Amino acid sequence: MPGGCEGQAVKMDGAEVTGSQRGGVRPRHREAVPPRPEDPRERAAQLRKIAALGRGRLEVMPQAIALPLMFMLLGGGMLYAGVSLPMLSVTGVLMILGAGALVIVLGAWTIFGPGEARFSLSEEGVQVGKVLLPWGAIRDFSVTEQRWFGVTTRTTVLLRHVDGFTPPKLGLFFLFGRRSRRRRSTRYDTRLMLHVGAKGMDCEKLAQRIGEFRAAAHAREEIARLSGDGRS
């Protein structure tokens, strides 16, 4: 039966990622940047530590295993039906065998072939294909995991946008990602789905990395502000 993902608290200087009430992993940033110490230099050093957590680019790849395996099993069933049903004509047998072989090849290619990142985390924001969702336009996010009989079937990243920001269309198949507007509200959400999950990361780790990149972006903004004030 479906279940949630329990997240352990991940503490950073001034930021915290904790489990949400519905069994998912939801970040809660009590402060966008660390509390202000009396010494501006100490504060700037803390900000630089946080900014270093979100450097570069992290590509989030889907674990393409469960669905391709289902297709491969379907293809195997088609091959079995093609050779075991005597009432089929030669043309029918060839069609079923060809379709079954094609389904198996496509499933195997999805698992072992070169995959594409569903989205990427960067210093500027969340990159989905050619669409960039800036960190400044993301007011909150959550990462939840859907399970069936103890097996993870889907991981969903929900990005909640600030008022006035309309995310562009993602250009993804609707099962992989989509935007939506809340009822009786002008706020938009962007939902990114990873069937099974993120390659090399469980949902807690994925939530932690998103939180680190987001906190790093806020820290860099504060560093720039302090530099402009001549305090760092």
N, C-alpha and C positions, 0 to 999 in steps of 0.2 A: 504494500500500500504506500501511497505517497508519504514522504517525510521531508523534514527540513534539514538544514545544515546549521549546526551549532558552532558559532565562532568564538574563539578565545580572544580576550582583550589584547590588543597590540598597542603598547604605549610608545609614543614618540614624544619629543620635547614639545609639549603644548598641544598634542593631538592624540586621539585615541580611537581605535577601531574596535567595536564591540558587537556582540550578537544581538540581533533584533528580536522583537517579541514573537514573531511568527516563525522562528526557527531558522531564519536566514541570517546572513551576515550584513550588518548595516553599520556604516561608519558614523560616528558622531564626533565632530570636531568641536570641542568645547572652546578652543581658541584657534583662529586661523594661523596665528603665530604664537610663540612662547610668551608667557607673562613678561612684562617689561622689568628687567632688573635695574638697579640703580645705575650700574656702570654701562654706558652705551656700547663699549667695546665687548663686554661679556654678552650683551644681547645680540650684537652683530655676529659673534662667534656661534651662538646657538642657531641663529637664522641660517648661517652657512652650512651647519650640520644638516639641517632639515632640507635645504636646497640641494645638497649632494645626494639625497636619497632618490631624487627624481630626475637624474641626468640621463641623457641619451634617449634611446627608444626601445620599447619592449613590445614585441609582436605577440599577440595572444592567438594561438592556434587552437582550433577545435580538435577534440579527440574523436576523430572519425572512425569509430569502431562498431558501435552498436547497430546503427542503421545499415551500414554496408554489409555487416554480417547477416542481417535479416534478408537483404536483397540476395546475398550469395546463397542462403538457404532456400529462398524462393526459386532461384535459378536452378539449384540442385533438384528441387521438386519437379520443376518443369522438365529437366533432362530425364528424370526417372519416369515421369508420365509419358514422355515421348517414346521411350523404348519398351514400356510395359503395357500400354493400352493397345490391344490388337485391333480395335475397331477403327483406328485412325488410318487415313490414307497415307500414301508415301509423301504427298505434299504437306499434309497436316503434321506428320512426324518431323519433316525437315524444318517446317516453320517453328514448331515448339522447341526443337533442339537448338535452332539458331537463336531464338529469343532467350532461351535459358542460358546458353553460352554467353550471349551478350550481357545479360544481367550479372553473371558471375564475373566477367571481365571488368565491368564497370564498378562492381563492389570492391574487387581486388585493387583496382586503380585508385579508388577513393582512399583505401587504407594505406597502400604502399607507395602511391605516386606522390609527386610534389604537391604539397598542400599550400593554401593561401591563408594568410592571417585573417581572422574574422574582424579584428580591430587592433589598433596599436595605441600604446600609451607613449606620449611624448611630452616634452617640456611645454608645448603650446596647448595640448589638450588631448582628447580622444579622437584618433583618426580612424574613420570608417571608409575605406576606399579612398575616394577623392574628397570626402566630406570631413571637415575638421569641426569638432565640437569643443570650443575653447573652455579651459578650466573656469574662467570667469563667468561662463554661462551655465555652469553646473553647480546648483546650490546644495545638492545632496545626492547620494547614490546608495544602492543596496545590491548585494549579491546573494541570490538564493539558489538552492539546489533542490531539484525534484527527484524523488526516489520511488522505486517500485520494487517491493519485496527486498529491500536492502540494497538494490542496485541503482546507481545514479543514472538517470535517463536524460536529464537536461539541467543546465546551469544558466541562469538568467541574470544579466547585469541591467539594472534599471537606473537610468540617469534622470534626475529630476532637475528641470531647468528653471532659471530665474524668470521672474515676470518680465514680459516684453521681448523675450528671445524666442524666435520661431525656428526650430531646427530644420535644415533642408532635408529633402527626401534622400534616403540613404541609398536607394538603388539596389537594395537587397531583396531576395525572395522573402516573403512575409514570415516564413518560419524561422528565418535567420536574424531578422531585425526590422524594426519599424518605429515610426514616431506616432504619438497619439496626444490628443488634447483632453485635459480633464473636463469632466462634465461641469457645467456652470462655472467655468473658470477660463482664464486666458493662458494658463500655464500648460506647457508641453512636457511630455516625458519621451525619452528615447529608450527603447527596449532592445537589447542585444542578446540573442540566444546562442548558446553553445550546446549542441546536442552531445550528451554525456558530460562534457566539461572542457576546461582549458588544459591543453597539453602541458604536462610537467608541473601543474599546479592544482591543488584542491581549492575549494571555494574560499577557505580562510586565507590562503596565501594570495589568491587573486584579489580579494577585498583589501588585504594589507598593501599590495603593490599599488592598487588604484588610489588608496588613501595616501600613500607616500608621495606619489606623483602630484596629487592634488595639493597636499600640504606644501610640497616643494615649490609649486607655482605661487602660492600665497607668500611663502617666505621670500622668494625672489622679488616679488612686488614690494614687500616691506623693505628689503635691502636697497632697492632702487630709490624708495622714498627717503630712507635715511641718508643715502648718498647725496640725494638732492638737497637735503637739509644741512649737509656737511657734518653729520654726527658720527659717521662710521669711518 
